[in-house]
Amino acid sequence: MTHPSTSAAARPHVLLLMSEGTFDLQFHTEQVDRLRELAEVGEPLRLDDLDGEDGRTQLAEADVIVTSWGAPPITPAHLAAAPRLRAILHAAGTVRGLVPDEAWARGIVVTSAADENARPVAEYTLAAIILAGKRAPFLAAEARTRRDRWSFADERGDLSNRGRTIGIVGWSRIGRRTVELLDVLETDGVLVADPTITADDLLGTGAQLVDLPELLRRSDIVSLHAPALPETRHLIGAEELALMPDGATLINTARGVLVDTAALECEASSGRLFAVLDVTDPEPLPPTSVLYDLPNVMLTPHIAGSLGSEARRMSDHTLDELERLILGRPVLAPVTREHLVVGA
């Protein structure tokens, strides 16, 4: 995108609110130079909080607050101290717990880079689905103790990604992206369970809307993409796990609280089900959890989301949004208060 040419008077004052580690990850020289070209920034360039003298000074001048991981909640008192504020641009995923209702009541534009963060999670999920179809993580764990022959893989059923039924729980950004990526596989069908959508929402996707029990009964691989809400806590418990066919795989890259950990420990210990868990409840699991040692469980330390250079997709997106504001164009990824009721 071509950077706008603006006079000094038209340049908004931008306040950066995030942890030092996040800033170092997301704002390299290229991003900082672009920010300084687009806007006026305070000193220090980045703040950890808004309650100190630097925070109060910058709030009084701020037209835009750019937030990301590690930002403390913005309170109504902070908004009251920022009379010029017209936008909060979040260079990460959800703004739940970060932006108060008063922001929308005041007409402040709120955006999120959640779409950019969805991309690596969907890519990870596709990889997990493919590896689960081949039982790769679980055979790798077994190979550590089965060093005499490879033929033990022949005892592990159909090691194939052809003809699998994939269940997607939650028609979120990541759920939608995952369904798009599944086009590379010759599945037997993609099922979606989400009480907030209708069959019309799936037109053109090739996916079928079903309720959660039917999805669990029919799917070879179930991937979770629902938000963490009071009503989704332990969405997958003992009763739901019992519906899954023998040998099915549960993948969770969403939120650990969607799964009843005790119920999963019990079911996985039987060897009946497989699990690929990038998130858990609690996180990390207690050292005594059996999930660490089960060969039919793959645990990764919350790596599916944006890491390393992937995180700069989100800061670049946020700078694009800032530029659109300066040019008087609509932002691309607005967040509404209503969206937070059912989304991330």
C-alpha positions as CSV (number, residue, x, y, z in Angstrom):
1,M,0.0,0.0,0.0
2,T,1.3,3.5,-0.9
3,H,1.9,5.6,2.2
4,P,-0.2,8.8,2.4
5,S,1.5,12.1,2.2
6,T,0.0,14.1,5.1
7,S,0.8,17.4,6.7
8,A,2.1,17.5,10.3
9,A,-1.2,18.8,11.5
10,A,-3.1,15.9,9.9
11,R,-0.8,13.2,11.4
12,P,-2.6,11.4,14.3
13,H,-0.8,10.9,17.6
14,V,-0.4,7.2,18.2
15,L,0.2,5.5,21.5
16,L,1.6,2.0,21.6
17,L,0.5,-0.2,24.5
18,M,2.0,-3.7,24.8
19,S,4.7,-5.6,26.5
20,E,8.3,-5.1,25.7
21,G,8.6,-8.6,24.3
22,T,5.6,-8.2,22.0
23,F,7.0,-4.9,20.7
24,D,10.3,-6.5,19.9
25,L,8.5,-9.3,18.1
26,Q,6.1,-7.3,16.1
27,F,7.8,-3.9,15.5
28,H,11.1,-4.3,13.7
29,T,12.8,-1.4,12.0
30,E,10.5,-1.6,9.0
31,Q,7.4,-1.4,11.1
32,V,8.7,1.4,13.4
33,D,9.8,3.4,10.3
34,R,6.4,3.1,8.7
35,L,4.7,4.0,12.0
36,R,6.8,7.2,12.3
37,E,6.0,8.0,8.7
38,L,2.3,7.7,9.2
39,A,1.9,9.3,12.6
40,E,3.3,11.2,15.5
41,V,4.4,9.0,18.4
42,G,5.3,9.8,22.0
43,E,8.4,9.2,24.0
44,P,8.8,6.5,25.2
45,L,7.6,4.9,22.0
46,R,6.0,2.0,23.9
47,L,4.1,1.9,27.2
48,D,3.5,-1.0,29.5
49,D,0.5,0.7,31.2
50,L,-1.5,3.9,31.1
51,D,-1.5,4.8,34.8
52,G,1.9,6.4,35.1
53,E,2.9,10.0,34.2
54,D,3.9,8.9,30.7
55,G,0.6,7.2,30.2
56,R,-1.4,10.2,31.3
57,T,0.5,12.5,29.1
58,Q,0.2,10.4,26.0
59,L,-3.5,9.7,26.6
60,A,-4.3,13.4,26.6
61,E,-2.8,13.6,23.1
62,A,-3.7,10.2,21.7
63,D,-5.9,9.9,18.6
64,V,-5.2,6.2,18.2
65,I,-4.1,3.5,20.6
66,V,-2.3,0.5,19.1
67,T,-2.4,-2.5,21.4
68,S,-1.2,-6.1,21.3
69,W,-0.2,-8.9,23.6
70,G,0.7,-7.8,27.1
71,A,-1.5,-4.7,27.0
72,P,-3.4,-4.1,30.2
73,P,-7.2,-3.5,30.0
74,I,-8.2,0.0,28.9
75,T,-10.6,1.3,31.5
76,P,-13.4,3.9,31.3
77,A,-11.1,6.2,33.3
78,H,-8.5,5.8,30.6
79,L,-11.0,6.7,27.9
80,A,-12.1,9.8,29.9
81,A,-8.4,10.9,30.0
82,A,-8.2,10.6,26.2
83,P,-10.7,13.1,24.8
84,R,-9.2,12.9,21.2
85,L,-9.2,9.2,21.0
86,R,-11.0,7.9,17.9
87,A,-9.6,4.4,17.4
88,I,-8.1,1.4,19.2
89,L,-6.2,-0.9,16.8
90,H,-5.3,-4.3,18.2
91,A,-2.3,-6.0,16.6
92,A,-3.4,-9.4,17.9
93,G,-6.5,-11.5,18.2
94,T,-9.4,-11.0,20.6
95,V,-10.1,-7.7,22.3
96,R,-12.3,-9.3,24.9
97,G,-11.3,-8.0,28.3
98,L,-9.1,-5.3,26.7
99,V,-11.7,-2.7,25.4
100,P,-14.5,-1.5,27.6
101,D,-18.1,-1.1,26.4
102,E,-17.7,2.7,26.7
103,A,-15.4,2.6,23.7
104,W,-18.2,1.6,21.4
105,A,-20.7,3.9,23.2
106,R,-18.3,6.8,22.4
107,G,-18.1,5.8,18.7
108,I,-14.4,4.8,18.9
109,V,-13.4,2.5,16.1
110,V,-12.0,-0.9,17.3
111,T,-10.1,-3.2,15.0
112,S,-8.4,-6.6,15.5
113,A,-5.8,-8.6,13.6
114,A,-7.6,-11.8,14.4
115,D,-7.8,-12.8,10.7
116,E,-4.0,-12.6,10.4
117,N,-3.6,-14.7,13.6
118,A,-6.1,-17.2,12.2
119,R,-3.9,-18.1,9.3
120,P,-1.1,-20.0,11.2
121,V,-3.6,-21.7,13.4
122,A,-5.5,-23.0,10.4
123,E,-2.2,-24.1,8.8
124,Y,-1.3,-25.9,12.0
125,T,-4.7,-27.5,12.2
126,L,-4.5,-28.8,8.7
127,A,-1.1,-30.3,9.5
128,A,-2.5,-31.9,12.6
129,I,-5.4,-33.4,10.7
130,I,-3.0,-34.9,8.0
131,L,-0.7,-36.2,10.7
132,A,-3.6,-37.7,12.6
133,G,-4.9,-39.4,9.5
134,K,-1.6,-41.2,9.2
135,R,-1.3,-41.6,13.0
136,A,2.1,-40.1,12.6
137,P,2.6,-38.5,16.1
138,F,1.4,-41.6,17.8
139,L,3.4,-44.0,15.7
140,A,6.5,-41.8,16.4
141,A,5.9,-42.1,20.1
142,E,5.5,-45.9,19.8
143,A,8.7,-46.1,17.7
144,R,10.7,-45.0,20.6
145,T,10.1,-48.4,22.2
146,R,9.5,-50.5,19.1
147,R,13.0,-50.5,17.7
148,D,13.1,-54.0,16.4
149,R,10.7,-53.7,13.4
150,W,8.5,-51.2,11.6
151,S,5.7,-53.6,11.0
152,F,3.9,-52.6,14.2
153,A,2.4,-49.8,12.0
154,D,0.4,-52.5,10.2
155,E,-1.4,-53.1,13.4
156,R,-2.7,-49.5,13.7
157,G,-5.5,-49.6,11.2
158,D,-6.1,-47.4,8.1
159,L,-3.2,-45.0,8.0
160,S,-4.8,-42.8,5.4
161,N,-6.2,-39.3,4.7
162,R,-8.5,-40.5,2.0
163,G,-12.1,-40.9,2.9
164,R,-11.9,-39.4,6.3
165,T,-14.8,-37.5,7.8
166,I,-13.6,-34.3,9.5
167,G,-15.7,-32.5,12.1
168,I,-15.2,-28.7,12.7
169,V,-16.6,-27.4,16.0
170,G,-17.1,-23.7,15.7
171,W,-17.5,-21.6,12.5
172,S,-15.0,-19.1,13.7
173,R,-12.3,-17.4,11.5
174,I,-10.0,-20.3,12.1
175,G,-12.8,-22.9,11.6
176,R,-13.6,-21.3,8.2
177,R,-10.0,-21.1,7.1
178,T,-9.5,-24.7,8.1
179,V,-12.4,-25.8,6.0
180,E,-11.0,-23.9,3.0
181,L,-7.6,-25.6,3.5
182,L,-9.2,-29.1,3.7
183,D,-9.8,-28.8,-0.1
184,V,-6.3,-30.4,-0.5
185,L,-7.6,-33.6,1.0
186,E,-10.0,-36.2,-0.5
187,T,-12.3,-36.3,2.5
188,D,-15.5,-38.2,2.8
189,G,-17.1,-35.0,4.1
190,V,-16.7,-32.0,6.4
191,L,-19.2,-31.5,9.2
192,V,-19.6,-28.3,11.1
193,A,-21.3,-27.8,14.5
194,D,-22.1,-24.2,15.6
195,P,-25.4,-23.2,17.1
196,T,-24.9,-19.5,16.0
197,I,-25.1,-20.2,12.2
198,T,-27.6,-21.7,9.7
199,A,-27.1,-24.0,6.8
200,D,-27.1,-20.9,4.5
201,D,-23.8,-19.8,6.1
202,L,-22.1,-22.9,4.7
203,L,-23.3,-22.5,1.1
204,G,-20.4,-22.9,-1.3
205,T,-18.1,-24.4,1.3
206,G,-18.9,-28.1,0.8
207,A,-19.5,-28.5,4.5
208,Q,-22.6,-29.8,6.2
209,L,-24.2,-28.2,9.3
210,V,-25.0,-30.8,12.0
211,D,-25.5,-30.7,15.7
212,L,-22.6,-31.5,18.0
213,P,-23.7,-35.1,19.0
214,E,-24.0,-36.1,15.3
215,L,-20.7,-34.5,14.4
216,L,-19.0,-36.4,17.2
217,R,-20.6,-39.7,16.2
218,R,-19.7,-39.4,12.5
219,S,-16.2,-37.8,12.5
220,D,-12.9,-39.6,12.3
221,I,-11.1,-36.4,13.3
222,V,-12.7,-33.6,15.4
223,S,-11.1,-30.1,15.5
224,L,-12.2,-27.5,18.0
225,H,-12.5,-23.8,17.0
226,A,-15.1,-22.4,19.4
227,P,-14.5,-19.3,21.6
228,A,-14.1,-19.6,25.3
229,L,-17.4,-18.5,26.7
230,P,-19.3,-19.5,29.9
231,E,-21.6,-21.7,27.8
232,T,-18.6,-23.4,26.0
233,R,-16.7,-24.4,29.1
234,H,-16.3,-28.2,29.0
235,L,-18.1,-28.3,25.7
236,I,-16.3,-31.6,25.2
237,G,-16.8,-33.7,28.4
238,A,-17.2,-37.4,29.2
239,E,-20.6,-37.7,27.5
240,E,-19.3,-36.1,24.3
241,L,-16.0,-38.1,24.2
242,A,-18.0,-41.3,24.6
243,L,-19.9,-40.5,21.3
244,M,-16.6,-40.4,19.3
245,P,-15.9,-43.6,17.4
246,D,-13.0,-45.9,18.5
247,G,-9.8,-44.6,17.0
248,A,-11.1,-41.0,16.4
249,T,-8.8,-38.1,17.1
250,L,-9.6,-34.9,19.0
251,I,-7.6,-31.8,18.0
252,N,-7.7,-28.6,20.2
253,T,-6.0,-25.5,19.0
254,A,-8.7,-23.2,20.4
255,R,-9.0,-22.9,24.2
256,G,-8.2,-25.5,26.8
257,V,-11.4,-24.9,28.8
258,L,-13.4,-26.3,25.9
259,V,-12.4,-29.8,27.0
260,D,-12.9,-31.4,30.4
261,T,-9.3,-32.4,31.1
262,A,-10.2,-35.1,33.7
263,A,-12.7,-36.7,31.2
264,L,-10.1,-36.7,28.4
265,E,-7.4,-38.2,30.7
266,C,-9.8,-41.0,31.5
267,E,-10.8,-41.6,27.9
268,A,-7.3,-41.3,26.5
269,S,-5.9,-43.6,29.1
270,S,-8.1,-46.4,27.8
271,G,-6.4,-46.0,24.4
272,R,-9.7,-45.7,22.6
273,L,-9.2,-42.2,21.4
274,F,-6.3,-40.1,20.1
275,A,-5.6,-36.4,20.9
276,V,-3.6,-33.5,19.5
277,L,-3.5,-30.7,22.1
278,D,-1.9,-27.4,21.6
279,V,-3.9,-25.9,24.4
280,T,-4.9,-27.4,27.7
281,D,-6.8,-26.6,31.0
282,P,-4.8,-25.7,33.0
283,E,-1.9,-24.6,30.8
284,P,0.5,-26.1,31.2
285,L,-0.9,-29.3,32.6
286,P,0.2,-30.4,36.1
287,P,3.4,-32.5,36.0
288,T,1.3,-35.5,37.2
289,S,-1.1,-35.5,34.2
290,V,-1.1,-38.8,32.4
291,L,-1.5,-37.0,29.1
292,Y,2.2,-36.3,29.1
293,D,3.1,-39.9,28.9
294,L,0.3,-41.5,26.7
295,P,1.6,-42.5,23.3
296,N,-1.9,-41.7,21.8
297,V,-1.6,-38.0,22.9
298,M,0.5,-35.3,21.3
299,L,1.1,-32.2,23.3
300,T,2.6,-29.0,22.0
301,P,3.2,-25.8,24.0
302,H,0.6,-23.4,22.5
303,I,2.5,-22.9,19.3
304,A,-0.3,-22.9,16.7
305,G,-0.8,-19.2,16.8
306,S,1.4,-16.4,15.4
307,L,5.0,-16.8,16.4
308,G,8.2,-15.3,15.1
309,S,7.9,-13.6,11.7
310,E,4.2,-14.6,11.6
311,A,3.5,-12.1,14.4
312,R,4.5,-9.2,12.0
313,R,1.6,-10.0,9.8
314,M,-0.5,-8.6,12.6
315,S,1.5,-5.4,13.1
316,D,1.6,-4.9,9.3
317,H,-2.2,-5.3,9.2
318,T,-2.6,-2.8,12.0
319,L,-0.5,-0.3,10.2
320,D,-2.6,-0.8,7.1
321,E,-5.7,0.0,9.3
322,L,-4.0,3.1,10.6
323,E,-3.3,4.2,7.1
324,R,-6.9,3.6,6.1
325,L,-8.1,5.8,9.0
326,I,-5.7,8.6,7.9
327,L,-7.0,8.4,4.3
328,G,-10.6,8.4,5.6
329,R,-11.3,4.9,4.3
330,P,-13.3,2.2,6.2
331,V,-11.2,-0.2,8.2
332,L,-11.0,-3.8,7.0
333,A,-11.5,-5.6,10.3
334,P,-13.8,-3.7,12.6
335,V,-14.8,-5.3,15.9
336,T,-18.3,-4.6,17.2
337,R,-19.5,-5.1,20.8
338,E,-22.1,-7.6,19.5
339,H,-19.4,-9.7,17.9
340,L,-17.8,-10.3,21.3
341,V,-20.9,-12.0,22.6
342,V,-20.4,-15.1,20.3
343,G,-16.9,-14.6,18.8
344,A,-13.4,-14.3,19.9
